[in-house]
Amino acid sequence: MSHDIWALSQAGELDDDDAATQRSPLLDAKVMMVDDEPLMTELIQTHLEDAGYRNFVVTHDPREALDLLRREEVGVLLLDLMMPQMSGFDLLQAIRADRDLRYTPVIVLTATTGADAKLRALQLGATDFLSKPVDASELGLRVRNTLAYHQYHKRQANLDGVTGLPNQRLFDRGLAQMVANGARVRGLLAHFSITVPECLHLRESLGQGSADELTKVLARRLEKFATDESVATPMVTPVEQAPRTARLAADQFGLLIEGIASPRDVEALAQRLVAMLAAPVTVGQHDIHGSAWVGIALSPTDGIGVEALRKGADLAARQAQQRGMVRYQFASADLNAQSLRKMTLGLQLRGAAGRGELELHYQPKLSVVGNRMVGCEALVRWNHPEHGLMPPGEFIFLAEELGLICEIGTWVMGSACREAAAWAARGLGHLKVAVNVSKRQFQRGDLCACVQETLRVSGLAADQLVLELTESMLMDDVAGGLELMHALTRLGVTLSIDDFGTGYSSLNYLKHFPLSELKIDRSFITDLPGSAADVAIVRAIIDLGHNLGMSVVAEGIETTAQLACLQQFDCDHYQGYLYSKPLPAAKFAALLADCDRMPVAAPHPALTGQA
């Protein structure tokens, strides 16, 4: 008996003092008995209960045994050979012929002392023997050793020897159970096939021990990732039956995540997974950076069978590695096309400002009473060489994911300030220009210095610059945000809270922020004046803003009826297509030059095609 099997078997025998704090997992195994004599099964159960076993399945009719074995997770079967309804030999032969039951440990019970019966039972696959009448000590030892041997071989058959992760066999079984339970889980099931070539390269360069060390670290990271609350959803299938992680080959791991809302969320997980596995691992005196390549197959999108999902994910991982441009790839052609377009756009977005591809459009901000232009909002556009003029909704999320948002935000602020200063120099008015500040810009720590330098270089007066912030960025770090806002207001710039009403800010905090302007989100404007709820919300926001000493701006005004509501509610300013869509700098400058000659509450003729 190997040391591992001996250790498992010894775990079944504990002193009374130890039993209170430690219980062998072998004692929790389910013991099944098939014997036509109830007195015999009662005697055996009593002996085993005295030894610490608690889970039993008993039948006195061998014809029921196969169905019971299929329903129960049996650790060992105690089988009488001589029964009138069906012999133990016939039942043993049926068990060994069943694909799912063939490896069940079977200890046969016999009162026959002849060698022929024992030889026949061994030929049919009996694991061990017990002679009737049963000796309690021998019974306990044989059950214990049989369970330990079975558990050891079960572990060898299902777990990777280096990492302890499930292997391909157990992983496939878990995947099958997850797929079968798919109807009870909302969302997608994602099968990630992960290849890390360094696991092989390290073996060739530094030896097997170093390769195993790297593999163990990556396995622990993968296990932690799979159970992270921000990644994982509660398992519908028990973890021991449906593992999330596996080691599938020397350089390959598997990961299963269920209940994902959309392919975009799957892609975000893939990005996090690649970054997590790429973090350096110290092996000896070397820092190893893993280069994970991830293939993704989704159920039910890419199939519901284990084989289809496994092949799809493996093929996608190989294709990602061969192409070398992106670390992850979907098995689905459509999702791959979307991912490739996104990746290509991301690469092209780097340096777009330096190539002169970014430009600003300006949307006028007007007084509700008198329709006088009081300012504008600068909105970035990407003049893509292939796709033409792209609105921010098509690329700003990419800039955030790729860490380019601060670079673009700095460019927007600098360009808007230079153009506004140029308009003032041409005598086109002391116009306030608003720019949006991203969450990352606000949190990076150099926003105040950036604003100060931008104003110095552009020559724009500080009171002409409006910085638009969102509720969420203000609430993430209230103390730090408050300090930064006060520093900005000391420079003389105006602070505005954008999309008000869509976040979860506390009014108790809001009253302390040095804000001068509040912008009502367009979602509350769309159904005015028909929605009584929106009427009440808009009126309340306007009153709130005024009571806190702020001017109030309504966004998305497209009808005269909406503008009439704002006039009735004493709103200060508005933006929207009713007056003008965002305009390129040259057209906006022309609008500024003519604004004094425009009729009240009417768009400029150039915007209606009458000029």
C-alpha positions as CSV (number, residue, x, y, z in Angstrom):
1,M,0.0,0.0,0.0
2,S,1.4,3.4,-0.9
3,H,2.0,6.1,1.7
4,D,-1.0,8.1,0.3
5,I,-3.4,5.2,0.6
6,W,-2.1,4.3,4.1
7,A,-2.6,8.0,5.2
8,L,-6.2,7.9,3.9
9,S,-6.9,4.7,5.6
10,Q,-5.4,5.8,8.9
11,A,-7.6,8.9,8.8
12,G,-10.5,6.6,9.5
13,E,-9.2,5.7,13.0
14,L,-9.2,8.5,15.5
15,D,-9.0,8.7,19.3
16,D,-12.0,9.9,21.1
17,D,-10.3,13.2,21.9
18,D,-9.4,13.7,18.3
19,A,-12.9,12.7,16.9
20,A,-14.4,15.8,18.5
21,T,-12.3,18.1,16.4
22,Q,-11.4,16.0,13.4
23,R,-13.6,13.6,11.3
24,S,-12.2,11.5,8.5
25,P,-13.8,12.2,5.2
26,L,-14.0,8.4,4.6
27,L,-16.6,8.2,7.4
28,D,-18.9,10.4,5.4
29,A,-18.9,7.9,2.4
30,K,-22.2,6.2,1.6
31,V,-22.2,2.5,2.3
32,M,-24.8,0.4,0.4
33,M,-25.9,-3.1,1.5
34,V,-27.7,-5.7,-0.6
35,D,-28.7,-8.8,1.3
36,D,-32.0,-10.7,1.5
37,E,-31.6,-11.2,5.2
38,P,-32.7,-8.0,7.2
39,L,-31.0,-9.3,10.4
40,M,-27.6,-9.4,8.5
41,T,-28.0,-5.8,7.2
42,E,-29.0,-4.6,10.7
43,L,-26.0,-6.3,12.2
44,I,-23.6,-4.8,9.6
45,Q,-25.0,-1.3,10.0
46,T,-24.7,-1.5,13.8
47,H,-21.0,-2.5,13.5
48,L,-20.3,0.3,11.0
49,E,-22.1,2.9,13.1
50,D,-19.9,1.9,16.0
51,A,-16.9,2.6,13.7
52,G,-18.3,6.1,12.9
53,Y,-20.2,5.6,9.6
54,R,-23.5,7.4,9.2
55,N,-24.7,7.2,5.6
56,F,-26.4,3.9,4.5
57,V,-28.4,2.7,1.6
58,V,-30.1,-0.7,2.2
59,T,-32.2,-3.0,0.0
60,H,-33.2,-6.6,0.5
61,D,-34.2,-7.0,-3.1
62,P,-31.1,-7.2,-5.5
63,R,-33.4,-6.3,-8.4
64,E,-33.6,-2.7,-7.0
65,A,-29.9,-2.4,-6.6
66,L,-28.9,-1.0,-10.0
67,D,-31.4,1.8,-9.9
68,L,-30.3,2.7,-6.3
69,L,-26.7,2.7,-7.4
70,R,-27.5,5.1,-10.2
71,R,-29.3,7.5,-7.9
72,E,-27.0,7.4,-5.0
73,E,-23.3,8.5,-4.7
74,V,-22.2,5.2,-3.2
75,G,-18.7,4.8,-1.8
76,V,-18.7,1.0,-1.3
77,L,-21.2,-1.8,-1.9
78,L,-21.5,-4.8,0.5
79,L,-23.1,-7.6,-1.6
80,D,-24.4,-10.9,-0.5
81,L,-23.7,-13.6,-3.1
82,M,-26.5,-16.1,-2.3
83,M,-29.9,-14.5,-2.7
84,P,-33.1,-16.1,-4.1
85,Q,-34.4,-13.3,-6.3
86,M,-31.1,-12.6,-8.1
87,S,-27.7,-13.9,-7.2
88,G,-24.9,-11.5,-6.2
89,F,-22.9,-12.9,-9.1
90,D,-25.5,-11.7,-11.6
91,L,-25.7,-8.3,-9.9
92,L,-21.9,-8.0,-9.9
93,Q,-21.8,-8.8,-13.6
94,A,-24.4,-6.1,-14.3
95,I,-22.5,-3.5,-12.3
96,R,-19.2,-4.2,-14.1
97,A,-21.0,-4.0,-17.5
98,D,-22.5,-0.5,-16.7
99,R,-20.4,2.3,-17.9
100,D,-21.2,4.6,-15.0
101,L,-21.1,2.0,-12.2
102,R,-18.2,-0.3,-13.4
103,Y,-15.7,1.2,-10.9
104,T,-17.9,1.0,-7.8
105,P,-16.0,-0.9,-5.0
106,V,-17.8,-4.1,-4.2
107,I,-17.1,-6.2,-1.1
108,V,-18.8,-9.6,-1.4
109,L,-20.3,-11.4,1.6
110,T,-20.4,-15.2,1.5
111,A,-20.9,-18.1,3.9
112,T,-19.4,-20.4,1.3
113,T,-15.8,-21.5,2.1
114,G,-15.2,-23.1,-1.3
115,A,-12.6,-21.6,-3.7
116,D,-14.9,-21.8,-6.7
117,A,-17.3,-19.1,-5.5
118,K,-14.4,-16.7,-4.5
119,L,-12.7,-17.3,-7.9
120,R,-15.9,-16.6,-9.8
121,A,-16.5,-13.4,-7.8
122,L,-12.9,-12.3,-8.5
123,Q,-13.4,-13.0,-12.2
124,L,-16.5,-10.8,-12.2
125,G,-14.6,-7.9,-10.5
126,A,-15.1,-8.2,-6.8
127,T,-12.9,-5.8,-4.8
128,D,-12.7,-7.8,-1.6
129,F,-14.3,-10.6,0.5
130,L,-15.9,-10.9,3.9
131,S,-16.9,-14.2,5.4
132,K,-20.2,-14.7,7.2
133,P,-20.7,-14.5,10.1
134,V,-19.1,-11.0,9.9
135,D,-16.4,-10.0,12.5
136,A,-16.9,-6.3,13.5
137,S,-13.2,-5.4,13.5
138,E,-12.5,-7.1,10.2
139,L,-15.6,-5.4,8.7
140,G,-14.4,-2.0,9.7
141,L,-10.9,-2.5,8.4
142,R,-12.0,-3.9,5.1
143,V,-14.5,-1.1,4.5
144,R,-12.0,1.5,5.5
145,N,-9.2,0.2,3.3
146,T,-11.5,-0.3,0.3
147,L,-12.8,3.3,0.6
148,A,-9.3,4.7,1.0
149,Y,-8.0,2.7,-2.0
150,H,-11.0,3.9,-4.1
151,Q,-10.6,7.5,-3.0
152,Y,-6.9,7.4,-3.9
153,H,-7.6,6.1,-7.4
154,K,-10.5,8.4,-7.8
155,R,-8.2,11.3,-7.0
156,Q,-5.5,10.0,-9.3
157,A,-8.1,9.6,-12.1
158,N,-9.6,13.1,-11.7
159,L,-7.0,15.5,-10.4
160,D,-3.8,16.9,-11.8
161,G,-0.8,15.7,-9.8
162,V,1.1,19.1,-9.8
163,T,-1.6,21.6,-9.1
164,G,-4.4,19.6,-7.5
165,L,-6.8,21.1,-10.1
166,P,-9.4,18.8,-11.8
167,N,-8.2,17.2,-15.0
168,Q,-9.9,17.0,-18.4
169,R,-12.1,14.1,-17.4
170,L,-13.5,15.7,-14.3
171,F,-13.7,19.1,-16.1
172,D,-15.8,17.6,-18.9
173,R,-18.1,16.0,-16.5
174,G,-18.6,19.3,-14.7
175,L,-19.2,21.1,-18.0
176,A,-21.8,18.5,-18.9
177,Q,-23.6,19.1,-15.6
178,M,-23.5,22.9,-16.1
179,V,-24.9,22.6,-19.6
180,A,-27.6,20.3,-18.3
181,N,-28.5,22.9,-15.7
182,G,-28.4,25.7,-18.2
183,A,-32.2,26.2,-18.2
184,R,-32.0,27.1,-14.5
185,V,-29.3,29.7,-14.9
186,R,-30.0,33.0,-16.6
187,G,-27.3,34.2,-19.0
188,L,-24.4,32.6,-20.8
189,L,-22.1,29.8,-19.8
190,A,-18.5,30.6,-20.9
191,H,-15.8,28.0,-21.5
192,F,-12.4,29.5,-21.5
193,S,-9.5,27.5,-22.9
194,I,-6.2,29.1,-21.6
195,T,-2.8,28.4,-23.1
196,V,0.3,29.6,-21.3
197,P,3.4,28.7,-23.4
198,E,5.8,29.7,-20.6
199,C,4.8,26.5,-18.7
200,L,6.6,24.5,-21.4
201,H,9.3,27.0,-22.2
202,L,10.4,27.1,-18.5
203,R,10.7,23.3,-18.4
204,E,13.1,23.4,-21.4
205,S,15.2,26.3,-20.0
206,L,15.2,26.0,-16.2
207,G,13.9,22.4,-15.6
208,Q,10.7,20.6,-14.6
209,G,10.8,21.9,-11.0
210,S,10.7,25.6,-12.1
211,A,7.9,24.8,-14.6
212,D,5.9,23.2,-11.8
213,E,6.4,26.2,-9.6
214,L,5.1,28.5,-12.2
215,T,2.2,26.2,-13.0
216,K,1.1,26.1,-9.3
217,V,1.1,29.9,-9.0
218,L,-1.0,30.2,-12.1
219,A,-3.4,27.5,-10.9
220,R,-3.9,29.4,-7.6
221,R,-4.5,32.7,-9.4
222,L,-7.0,31.0,-11.6
223,E,-8.9,29.5,-8.6
224,K,-9.0,32.9,-6.9
225,F,-10.3,34.5,-10.2
226,A,-13.0,31.9,-10.6
227,T,-14.4,32.5,-7.1
228,D,-14.1,36.3,-7.1
229,E,-17.5,37.7,-6.3
230,S,-17.2,40.2,-9.1
231,V,-16.6,37.3,-11.6
232,A,-18.6,34.3,-10.3
233,T,-22.3,33.8,-9.9
234,P,-23.5,31.4,-7.2
235,M,-23.1,27.8,-8.5
236,V,-26.3,26.0,-9.4
237,T,-24.4,22.7,-9.5
238,P,-22.3,21.7,-6.4
239,V,-18.7,22.8,-6.8
240,E,-17.3,19.3,-6.2
241,Q,-19.3,18.0,-9.1
242,A,-18.9,20.9,-11.5
243,P,-15.5,22.4,-11.0
244,R,-14.8,25.9,-12.4
245,T,-11.1,25.4,-13.1
246,A,-8.9,22.6,-14.5
247,R,-5.4,21.8,-15.7
248,L,-6.0,20.3,-19.1
249,A,-2.4,19.8,-20.4
250,A,1.1,20.9,-19.5
251,D,0.5,24.4,-20.8
252,Q,-3.3,24.5,-20.8
253,F,-5.9,25.4,-18.2
254,G,-9.7,25.5,-18.4
255,L,-12.2,27.9,-16.7
256,L,-16.0,27.8,-16.6
257,I,-18.1,30.8,-15.6
258,E,-21.9,30.7,-15.7
259,G,-24.7,33.3,-15.6
260,I,-22.9,36.0,-17.7
261,A,-25.3,38.6,-19.0
262,S,-23.8,39.4,-22.5
263,P,-20.8,38.7,-24.8
264,R,-19.4,42.1,-23.9
265,D,-19.3,41.0,-20.2
266,V,-17.5,37.8,-21.3
267,E,-15.0,40.0,-23.2
268,A,-14.4,42.1,-20.1
269,L,-13.7,38.9,-18.1
270,A,-11.3,37.7,-20.8
271,Q,-9.3,41.0,-20.5
272,R,-9.1,40.7,-16.8
273,L,-8.1,37.1,-17.0
274,V,-5.3,37.8,-19.4
275,A,-4.0,40.7,-17.2
276,M,-4.2,38.5,-14.1
277,L,-2.2,35.7,-15.7
278,A,0.4,38.1,-17.2
279,A,1.4,39.5,-13.8
280,P,5.1,38.5,-13.1
281,V,5.8,35.3,-11.2
282,T,9.1,35.0,-9.3
283,V,10.7,31.6,-10.0
284,G,14.1,31.3,-8.3
285,Q,16.0,34.4,-9.4
286,H,13.8,35.0,-12.5
287,D,10.6,37.1,-12.9
288,I,8.5,35.2,-15.4
289,H,5.8,37.1,-17.3
290,G,3.1,34.7,-18.6
291,S,1.6,35.3,-22.1
292,A,-1.9,33.7,-21.8
293,W,-3.9,33.0,-25.0
294,V,-7.6,32.6,-24.4
295,G,-10.2,30.9,-26.5
296,I,-13.9,31.4,-25.6
297,A,-16.9,29.2,-26.5
298,L,-20.3,30.2,-25.2
299,S,-23.3,28.0,-24.4
300,P,-25.9,28.0,-25.9
301,T,-24.5,30.4,-28.6
302,D,-21.7,28.0,-29.8
303,G,-23.5,24.7,-28.9
304,I,-24.7,22.8,-25.9
305,G,-22.5,19.7,-26.1
306,V,-19.3,19.3,-24.2
307,E,-17.4,18.3,-27.3
308,A,-18.6,21.3,-29.3
309,L,-17.7,23.8,-26.6
310,R,-14.3,22.2,-25.9
311,K,-13.3,22.1,-29.6
312,G,-14.6,25.7,-30.2
313,A,-12.7,27.1,-27.2
314,D,-9.5,25.2,-28.0
315,L,-9.5,26.2,-31.7
316,A,-10.2,29.8,-30.8
317,A,-7.2,29.8,-28.4
318,R,-4.9,28.4,-31.1
319,Q,-6.1,31.0,-33.6
320,A,-5.5,33.8,-31.1
321,Q,-1.9,32.5,-30.5
322,Q,-1.2,32.1,-34.2
323,R,-2.5,35.6,-35.1
324,G,-0.7,37.2,-32.2
325,M,-2.6,40.5,-32.3
326,V,-5.1,39.9,-29.5
327,R,-4.8,37.6,-26.5
328,Y,-8.3,36.3,-26.6
329,Q,-10.7,35.1,-29.3
330,F,-14.3,33.9,-29.5
331,A,-15.3,30.7,-31.2
332,S,-18.2,32.6,-32.8
333,A,-17.4,34.2,-36.1
334,D,-19.7,37.1,-35.5
335,L,-18.3,37.8,-32.0
336,N,-14.8,37.5,-33.4
337,A,-15.6,40.1,-36.1
338,Q,-16.9,42.4,-33.4
339,S,-13.9,41.8,-31.2
340,L,-11.5,42.3,-34.1
341,R,-13.2,45.6,-35.1
342,K,-12.9,46.7,-31.5
343,M,-9.3,45.7,-31.3
344,T,-8.5,47.5,-34.6
345,L,-10.3,50.6,-33.5
346,G,-8.4,50.6,-30.3
347,L,-5.1,50.4,-32.0
348,Q,-6.1,53.2,-34.4
349,L,-7.4,55.4,-31.6
350,R,-3.8,55.6,-30.1
351,G,-2.3,58.7,-31.5
352,A,-5.5,59.9,-33.2
353,A,-5.2,63.3,-31.6
354,G,-1.6,63.7,-32.8
355,R,-2.7,62.7,-36.4
356,G,-5.3,65.5,-36.3
357,E,-8.2,63.0,-36.5
358,L,-10.0,64.3,-33.4
359,E,-12.2,67.4,-33.6
360,L,-14.6,69.3,-31.4
361,H,-18.2,70.1,-32.1
362,Y,-20.0,72.7,-30.0
363,Q,-23.6,72.7,-28.8
364,P,-25.0,76.1,-27.8
365,K,-26.3,76.6,-24.3
366,L,-29.1,79.2,-24.2
367,S,-31.1,81.1,-21.6
368,V,-34.7,79.8,-21.3
369,V,-36.0,83.3,-21.1
370,G,-34.8,85.4,-24.1
371,N,-33.1,82.6,-25.9
372,R,-29.8,84.3,-25.5
373,M,-26.6,82.2,-26.0
374,V,-24.7,82.0,-22.8
375,G,-22.2,79.3,-23.5
376,C,-21.6,76.0,-25.2
377,E,-20.5,72.4,-24.6
378,A,-17.5,71.0,-26.3
379,L,-18.1,67.4,-27.6
380,V,-15.4,65.3,-29.2
381,R,-15.7,63.5,-32.5
382,W,-13.3,61.1,-34.2
383,N,-12.9,61.8,-37.9
384,H,-11.9,58.2,-38.8
385,P,-10.1,57.8,-42.1
386,E,-12.2,54.8,-43.0
387,H,-15.5,55.1,-41.0
388,G,-15.9,58.9,-41.2
389,L,-17.1,61.0,-38.4
390,M,-17.7,58.9,-35.3
391,P,-19.7,60.2,-32.2
392,P,-18.2,59.6,-28.7
393,G,-20.5,56.7,-28.0
394,E,-18.6,54.6,-30.5
395,F,-15.1,55.1,-29.1
396,I,-15.0,56.7,-25.7
397,F,-15.6,53.3,-24.0
398,L,-12.5,52.1,-25.9
399,A,-10.5,55.0,-24.7
400,E,-11.5,54.2,-21.1
401,E,-10.6,50.5,-21.5
402,L,-7.2,51.2,-23.2
403,G,-6.2,53.9,-20.7
404,L,-6.4,56.7,-23.4
405,I,-9.2,58.7,-21.8
406,C,-6.9,61.1,-19.9
407,E,-4.9,61.8,-23.0
408,I,-8.1,62.5,-25.0
409,G,-9.6,64.5,-22.2
410,T,-6.5,66.7,-22.0
411,W,-6.6,67.3,-25.7
412,V,-10.3,68.2,-25.5
413,M,-9.7,70.7,-22.7
414,G,-6.8,72.3,-24.5
415,S,-8.5,72.6,-27.9
416,A,-11.8,74.0,-26.4
417,C,-9.9,76.6,-24.4
418,R,-7.8,77.7,-27.4
419,E,-10.9,78.1,-29.6
420,A,-12.9,79.9,-27.0
421,A,-10.0,82.3,-26.4
422,A,-9.8,82.9,-30.2
423,W,-13.5,83.7,-30.4
424,A,-13.2,86.2,-27.5
425,A,-10.2,87.8,-29.3
426,R,-12.4,88.2,-32.4
427,G,-15.0,90.0,-30.4
428,L,-17.5,87.2,-30.4
429,G,-18.3,87.5,-26.7
430,H,-17.2,86.3,-23.3
431,L,-18.6,82.8,-23.9
432,K,-18.4,80.0,-21.3
433,V,-17.2,76.7,-22.8
434,A,-18.0,73.4,-20.9
435,V,-15.8,70.3,-21.2
436,N,-16.6,66.8,-19.7
437,V,-14.1,65.4,-17.2
438,S,-13.7,61.7,-17.1
439,K,-13.6,59.7,-13.9
440,R,-10.0,58.7,-14.4
441,Q,-9.0,62.3,-15.0
442,F,-10.7,63.4,-11.8
443,Q,-9.0,60.6,-9.8
444,R,-5.5,60.8,-11.3
445,G,-4.4,63.6,-9.1
446,D,-3.1,66.2,-11.7
447,L,-6.4,67.7,-12.9
448,C,-5.8,71.0,-11.1
449,A,-2.3,71.4,-12.5
450,C,-3.6,70.5,-16.0
451,V,-6.4,73.1,-15.9
452,Q,-4.0,75.8,-14.7
453,E,-1.5,75.0,-17.4
454,T,-4.2,74.8,-20.1
455,L,-5.6,78.3,-19.1
456,R,-2.1,79.7,-19.1
457,V,-1.2,78.4,-22.6
458,S,-4.6,79.2,-24.2
459,G,-5.0,82.6,-22.6
460,L,-8.7,81.8,-21.8
461,A,-10.1,83.6,-18.7
462,A,-10.7,81.1,-15.9
463,D,-14.3,82.1,-15.5
464,Q,-15.0,81.1,-19.1
465,L,-14.2,77.4,-18.4
466,V,-16.8,75.0,-17.1
467,L,-15.8,71.5,-16.0
468,E,-18.7,69.0,-16.1
469,L,-18.5,66.2,-13.5
470,T,-20.7,63.2,-12.8
471,E,-22.4,62.1,-9.6
472,S,-20.6,58.8,-9.5
473,M,-17.1,60.3,-9.6
474,L,-17.9,62.7,-6.8
475,M,-19.3,59.9,-4.6
476,D,-16.3,57.4,-4.9
477,D,-14.1,59.5,-2.7
478,V,-16.1,62.3,-1.1
479,A,-13.3,63.8,1.0
480,G,-10.7,63.8,-1.8
481,G,-13.2,65.0,-4.4
482,L,-14.3,67.9,-2.2
483,E,-10.7,69.0,-1.7
484,L,-10.0,68.9,-5.5
485,M,-13.2,70.8,-6.3
486,H,-12.3,73.6,-3.9
487,A,-8.8,73.8,-5.5
488,L,-10.4,74.1,-8.9
489,T,-12.8,76.8,-7.8
490,R,-9.9,78.7,-6.4
491,L,-8.5,78.8,-9.9
492,G,-11.7,80.6,-10.9
493,V,-13.3,77.8,-13.1
494,T,-17.0,76.8,-12.9
495,L,-18.0,73.3,-11.8
496,S,-21.1,71.7,-13.1
497,I,-22.7,68.3,-12.2
498,D,-23.8,66.5,-15.3
499,D,-26.6,64.0,-15.9
500,F,-28.1,64.8,-12.6
501,G,-30.7,62.4,-11.3
502,T,-29.2,59.2,-12.9
503,G,-26.7,58.5,-10.1
504,Y,-27.0,57.7,-6.4
505,S,-25.5,60.7,-4.7
506,S,-26.5,61.8,-1.2
507,L,-28.1,65.2,-1.0
508,N,-26.3,65.6,2.3
509,Y,-23.0,65.5,0.4
510,L,-24.3,67.5,-2.5
511,K,-24.9,70.6,-0.4
512,H,-21.2,70.7,0.5
513,F,-19.9,70.5,-3.0
514,P,-18.8,73.9,-4.5
515,L,-21.0,73.5,-7.6
516,S,-22.3,76.4,-9.7
517,E,-24.4,74.5,-12.2
518,L,-26.7,71.5,-12.3
519,K,-27.7,69.7,-15.6
520,I,-30.9,67.7,-15.7
521,D,-30.4,64.4,-17.6
522,R,-32.2,64.2,-20.9
523,S,-34.0,61.0,-19.8
524,F,-36.3,63.2,-17.6
525,I,-36.9,65.6,-20.5
526,T,-38.0,63.2,-23.3
527,D,-41.6,62.7,-22.2
528,L,-42.3,66.3,-21.1
529,P,-45.0,67.5,-20.8
530,G,-46.9,64.3,-21.2
531,S,-45.4,62.4,-18.2
532,A,-46.7,63.7,-14.8
533,A,-43.8,61.8,-13.1
534,D,-41.2,63.6,-15.2
535,V,-42.9,66.9,-14.7
536,A,-42.7,66.4,-11.0
537,I,-39.0,65.3,-11.1
538,V,-37.9,68.1,-13.4
539,R,-39.7,70.7,-11.2
540,A,-38.1,69.3,-8.1
541,I,-34.6,69.2,-9.5
542,I,-34.9,72.9,-10.6
543,D,-36.2,73.9,-7.2
544,L,-33.3,71.9,-5.6
545,G,-30.7,73.5,-7.7
546,H,-32.0,77.0,-7.1
547,N,-32.2,76.4,-3.3
548,L,-28.6,75.3,-3.4
549,G,-27.5,78.4,-5.2
550,M,-27.0,76.7,-8.6
551,S,-28.2,77.6,-12.1
552,V,-30.0,74.7,-13.8
553,V,-29.5,73.5,-17.4
554,A,-31.9,71.1,-19.2
555,E,-30.4,68.8,-21.9
556,G,-32.0,67.3,-24.9
557,I,-34.7,69.9,-25.6
558,E,-36.2,69.1,-29.0
559,T,-39.8,70.5,-28.9
560,T,-41.3,73.9,-28.2
561,A,-43.6,72.2,-25.7
562,Q,-40.6,71.0,-23.7
563,L,-39.1,74.5,-23.8
564,A,-42.5,76.0,-22.6
565,C,-42.3,73.6,-19.6
566,L,-38.9,74.9,-18.7
567,Q,-40.1,78.5,-18.9
568,Q,-43.0,77.6,-16.6
569,F,-40.7,75.9,-14.1
570,D,-38.2,78.9,-14.1
571,C,-35.3,76.8,-15.5
572,D,-32.3,78.9,-16.4
573,H,-30.7,77.4,-19.5
574,Y,-31.2,74.6,-22.1
575,Q,-29.4,72.7,-24.8
576,G,-30.9,70.7,-27.6
577,Y,-31.7,70.1,-31.2
578,L,-34.7,72.6,-30.9
579,Y,-32.1,75.3,-31.3
580,S,-29.0,73.5,-32.7
581,K,-27.2,70.2,-32.9
582,P,-23.5,70.3,-32.1
583,L,-21.6,72.2,-34.7
584,P,-18.0,72.1,-36.0
585,A,-15.9,75.0,-34.7
586,A,-16.1,77.1,-38.0
587,K,-19.9,76.8,-38.2
588,F,-20.3,77.5,-34.5
589,A,-18.1,80.7,-34.8
590,A,-20.4,81.8,-37.7
591,L,-23.4,81.2,-35.5
592,L,-21.8,83.3,-32.8
593,A,-21.2,86.1,-35.2
594,D,-24.9,86.2,-36.2
595,C,-26.5,85.4,-32.9
596,D,-27.5,89.0,-32.2
597,R,-29.6,89.1,-35.4
598,M,-31.4,85.8,-34.6
599,P,-35.1,85.8,-33.7
600,V,-35.9,84.8,-30.2
601,A,-36.8,81.1,-29.7
602,A,-35.9,80.2,-33.3
603,P,-33.0,78.3,-34.8
604,H,-30.5,80.0,-36.9
605,P,-31.4,79.9,-40.7
606,A,-28.1,78.1,-41.4
607,L,-29.4,75.2,-39.4
608,T,-32.6,74.9,-41.4
609,G,-31.1,75.1,-44.8
610,Q,-32.6,78.5,-45.6
611,A,-29.3,80.5,-45.5
